[in-house]
Amino acid sequence: KLGRGSIGKVMPGREIRLADNGEILVRGQNVSPGYWRGEGRIEAQREDGGWLRTGDLGEVDASGNLYFKGRTKDVIVSATGMNIYPDDLEAALNLQPEVFASTVVGIEGPQGPEPVAVLILKSDSADGAEVLGRANKSLAAHQQMRRWVRWEDRDFPRTSTRKVIRRTVVERIRPSLTDGRPAEATAGSLVALIARLSGRPPLRTDAGANLTTDLMLDSLASMQLLAELEDRYQITLDESRFTAATTLNGQGRGASQ
């Protein structure tokens, strides 16, 4: 019986095993002893014992079903030594209704390598932080995504076989990830958060917008905003200064930003 999500079982006459890092090794008469390099030269590609390293990561269950987990070059090894497979995280992200497409890349964070979600969202008002929150609920603790970036192009850079070129994605987003905080802090996402908490669209969203009359935030909604901002951006805000502020830029009743 094939397991759900399995790519199948090993065919007769073929062998597979997993290396210590989870890489799939194959052996059999179907595996070439090498590859052609011109001028009649054949260069060996097999390991000792005739095993070929595929560069693919996998798992095998008790019934012999093989599961593809991604490419060895894409796996993210956390600071605690846990393997994080981008394909698993992308599957959780792509289930969210706001997501048109996603890719997950490894970025060096304050605590070591971590997964960062890069999202193509279906609308400007979609909140990536909410997307991450829902996706994370279906993932293990070591897989949790803390940061995300909105990809503004219509699609990711891809190879001829439609695979995302992750190194190009990393080069594009790296400048926005220099401080170790969640990447997405655009006005659009903040406006969407405020509208959700107040239950009404704000009348204005410039820096001088009044929290009560323009953004429709009462005292309870303001405290909810404080909590969500701290959680989203992994920061600690001064509650007394926050509650003293009357405008979006933090001014009012002696408060500073």
C-alpha positions as CSV (number, residue, x, y, z in Angstrom):
1,K,0.0,0.0,0.0
2,L,1.4,3.4,-1.0
3,G,1.6,6.0,1.8
4,R,-0.1,9.4,1.3
5,G,2.4,11.8,-0.3
6,S,4.8,8.9,-1.1
7,I,6.6,8.9,-4.4
8,G,6.4,5.1,-4.5
9,K,8.4,2.0,-3.6
10,V,11.7,0.7,-4.9
11,M,11.3,-1.3,-8.1
12,P,12.7,-4.8,-8.3
13,G,16.4,-4.9,-9.1
14,R,17.0,-1.5,-7.6
15,E,18.2,-0.6,-4.2
16,I,18.1,2.6,-2.1
17,R,19.4,3.6,1.2
18,L,19.6,6.9,3.1
19,A,22.8,8.5,4.1
20,D,23.3,9.9,7.6
21,N,22.1,13.3,6.4
22,G,19.0,11.8,4.8
23,E,20.3,11.9,1.2
24,I,18.9,9.2,-1.1
25,L,21.5,6.8,-2.4
26,V,20.6,4.4,-5.3
27,R,22.3,1.3,-6.7
28,G,21.4,-1.0,-9.5
29,Q,21.9,-2.0,-13.1
30,N,20.0,1.2,-14.2
31,V,22.7,3.4,-12.6
32,S,25.4,4.5,-15.1
33,P,29.0,4.0,-13.9
34,G,29.9,7.5,-14.8
35,Y,29.1,10.4,-17.2
36,W,30.6,11.4,-20.6
37,R,33.1,14.3,-20.5
38,G,34.2,14.3,-24.2
39,E,37.2,12.8,-25.9
40,G,36.1,9.3,-25.0
41,R,36.5,10.0,-21.2
42,I,34.1,8.5,-18.7
43,E,34.1,10.1,-15.2
44,A,32.9,8.0,-12.3
45,Q,29.9,9.2,-10.4
46,R,29.3,6.2,-8.0
47,E,30.4,6.0,-4.4
48,D,32.2,3.0,-2.9
49,G,30.0,0.0,-3.3
50,G,28.3,1.3,-6.4
51,W,26.0,3.8,-4.6
52,L,25.0,7.0,-6.4
53,R,24.4,10.2,-4.5
54,T,21.2,11.7,-5.9
55,G,21.3,15.1,-4.1
56,D,17.7,14.4,-3.0
57,L,16.6,14.1,0.6
58,G,14.1,11.5,1.6
59,E,12.4,9.3,4.2
60,V,11.3,5.7,4.1
61,D,8.4,4.4,6.3
62,A,7.9,1.0,7.8
63,S,6.1,-0.2,4.6
64,G,9.0,0.8,2.3
65,N,7.3,3.9,0.9
66,L,9.8,6.6,-0.1
67,Y,9.0,10.3,0.6
68,F,10.8,13.1,-1.2
69,K,11.9,15.9,1.3
70,G,13.8,18.3,-1.0
71,R,17.3,18.9,-2.2
72,T,20.4,18.6,0.0
73,K,21.5,22.1,-1.1
74,D,18.2,23.6,0.0
75,V,17.8,22.0,3.5
76,I,18.1,24.5,6.4
77,V,20.0,23.2,9.4
78,S,18.9,25.2,12.5
79,A,21.2,26.3,15.3
80,T,20.0,23.2,17.3
81,G,20.9,20.9,14.4
82,M,17.4,20.2,13.3
83,N,16.8,19.8,9.5
84,I,14.1,22.1,8.1
85,Y,12.8,21.1,4.6
86,P,11.5,24.1,2.7
87,D,9.1,22.0,0.7
88,D,7.2,21.1,3.9
89,L,6.9,24.7,4.9
90,E,5.9,25.8,1.4
91,A,3.1,23.2,1.3
92,A,1.7,24.7,4.5
93,L,1.9,28.2,3.1
94,N,0.3,27.4,-0.2
95,L,-2.8,26.0,1.6
96,Q,-3.6,29.5,2.8
97,P,-6.2,31.3,0.6
98,E,-4.2,34.6,0.4
99,V,-1.1,32.9,-1.1
100,F,-0.6,32.8,-4.9
101,A,2.9,31.3,-4.6
102,S,5.6,30.9,-2.0
103,T,9.1,29.8,-1.5
104,V,11.1,29.4,1.7
105,V,14.8,30.2,2.0
106,G,17.4,29.9,4.7
107,I,18.7,33.1,6.1
108,E,21.2,33.7,8.9
109,G,19.3,35.1,11.9
110,P,20.2,36.3,15.4
111,Q,20.1,32.7,16.6
112,G,21.5,31.0,13.5
113,P,20.0,29.8,10.2
114,E,16.2,30.1,10.1
115,P,13.5,29.8,7.5
116,V,12.1,32.9,5.9
117,A,8.9,32.8,3.9
118,V,8.8,34.7,0.6
119,L,5.2,35.3,-0.4
120,I,3.4,36.3,-3.6
121,L,0.0,37.4,-2.2
122,K,-3.2,37.6,-4.1
123,S,-3.9,41.2,-2.9
124,D,-2.1,44.2,-1.4
125,S,-4.3,44.0,1.7
126,A,-3.4,40.4,2.5
127,D,-1.5,40.1,5.8
128,G,1.5,37.8,5.6
129,A,1.8,37.7,9.3
130,E,-1.6,36.1,9.6
131,V,-0.7,33.7,6.8
132,L,2.5,32.6,8.8
133,G,0.5,32.3,11.9
134,R,-2.0,29.8,10.4
135,A,0.7,27.9,8.5
136,N,2.8,27.5,11.6
137,K,0.0,25.8,13.4
138,S,0.4,22.8,11.1
139,L,4.2,22.7,11.5
140,A,6.5,21.3,14.2
141,A,8.2,23.7,16.7
142,H,11.5,23.6,14.9
143,Q,9.9,24.5,11.6
144,Q,8.2,27.7,12.8
145,M,8.7,30.7,10.5
146,R,9.2,34.0,12.2
147,R,9.9,36.3,9.2
148,W,8.3,36.9,5.9
149,V,8.9,39.0,2.8
150,R,6.4,40.2,0.2
151,W,7.6,39.4,-3.3
152,E,6.4,42.1,-5.6
153,D,7.0,40.4,-9.0
154,R,4.4,38.3,-10.6
155,D,6.5,35.1,-10.2
156,F,9.8,33.9,-8.7
157,P,12.9,33.5,-10.9
158,R,12.8,29.9,-12.1
159,T,14.8,27.4,-14.0
160,S,13.7,25.9,-17.3
161,T,12.1,23.1,-15.3
162,R,10.1,25.6,-13.3
163,K,12.1,25.2,-10.0
164,V,12.5,28.4,-8.0
165,I,16.1,29.7,-8.1
166,R,16.4,30.2,-4.3
167,R,19.9,31.8,-4.5
168,T,18.5,34.7,-6.6
169,V,15.6,35.1,-4.2
170,V,18.0,35.3,-1.2
171,E,20.1,37.9,-3.0
172,R,17.0,40.0,-3.6
173,I,15.6,39.9,-0.1
174,R,18.8,40.0,2.0
175,P,19.0,43.8,2.2
176,S,15.6,43.9,4.0
177,L,16.7,41.3,6.6
178,T,19.7,43.1,8.1
179,D,18.4,43.8,11.6
180,G,17.2,40.3,12.4
181,R,13.5,41.4,12.8
182,P,10.6,40.2,10.7
183,A,11.0,41.7,7.3
184,E,7.5,42.8,6.5
185,A,6.6,46.2,8.0
186,T,4.9,48.0,5.2
187,A,2.2,50.6,5.7
188,G,-0.2,48.3,3.9
189,S,0.2,45.5,6.4
190,L,-0.1,47.9,9.4
191,V,-3.3,49.4,8.0
192,A,-4.8,46.0,7.5
193,L,-4.0,45.1,11.1
194,I,-5.5,48.3,12.5
195,A,-8.6,47.8,10.4
196,R,-9.0,44.2,11.7
197,L,-8.7,45.3,15.3
198,S,-11.0,48.4,15.0
199,G,-13.5,46.6,12.7
200,R,-13.6,49.7,10.4
201,P,-11.3,51.0,7.7
202,P,-9.2,54.0,9.0
203,L,-10.1,57.5,7.7
204,R,-6.5,58.4,7.2
205,T,-3.2,56.6,7.6
206,D,-0.5,59.3,7.4
207,A,2.0,59.8,10.3
208,G,-0.2,62.3,12.0
209,A,-3.4,60.2,12.0
210,N,-5.2,60.2,15.3
211,L,-5.5,56.8,16.9
212,T,-9.0,57.3,18.1
213,T,-10.8,59.6,15.6
214,D,-8.9,58.6,12.4
215,L,-7.9,54.9,13.1
216,M,-11.0,54.1,15.1
217,L,-9.0,52.4,17.9
218,D,-10.5,52.4,21.4
219,S,-8.4,51.6,24.5
220,L,-8.9,47.8,24.2
221,A,-8.1,47.8,20.5
222,S,-5.0,49.9,21.2
223,M,-3.7,47.3,23.7
224,Q,-4.4,44.5,21.2
225,L,-2.4,46.5,18.7
226,L,0.5,46.7,21.2
227,A,0.4,43.0,21.8
228,E,0.2,42.1,18.1
229,L,3.1,44.5,17.1
230,E,5.3,43.0,19.8
231,D,4.5,39.4,18.7
232,R,4.8,40.1,15.0
233,Y,8.1,42.0,15.1
234,Q,9.6,40.2,18.2
235,I,10.1,43.5,20.1
236,T,9.2,45.0,23.5
237,L,7.3,48.3,23.5
238,D,7.0,50.7,26.4
239,E,3.4,50.3,27.4
240,S,3.2,53.7,29.1
241,R,4.6,55.6,26.0
242,F,2.4,53.5,23.7
243,T,-0.8,54.4,25.6
244,A,0.2,58.0,25.9
245,A,0.5,58.4,22.1
246,T,-2.4,59.9,20.3
247,T,-1.1,59.7,16.7
248,L,0.3,57.1,14.4
249,N,3.8,58.5,14.6
250,G,3.8,58.1,18.4
251,Q,3.3,61.8,19.3
252,G,0.8,63.1,21.8
253,R,0.6,63.8,25.5
254,G,4.3,64.0,25.8
255,A,5.0,60.6,24.2
256,S,7.9,60.0,21.8
257,Q,8.1,57.5,19.0
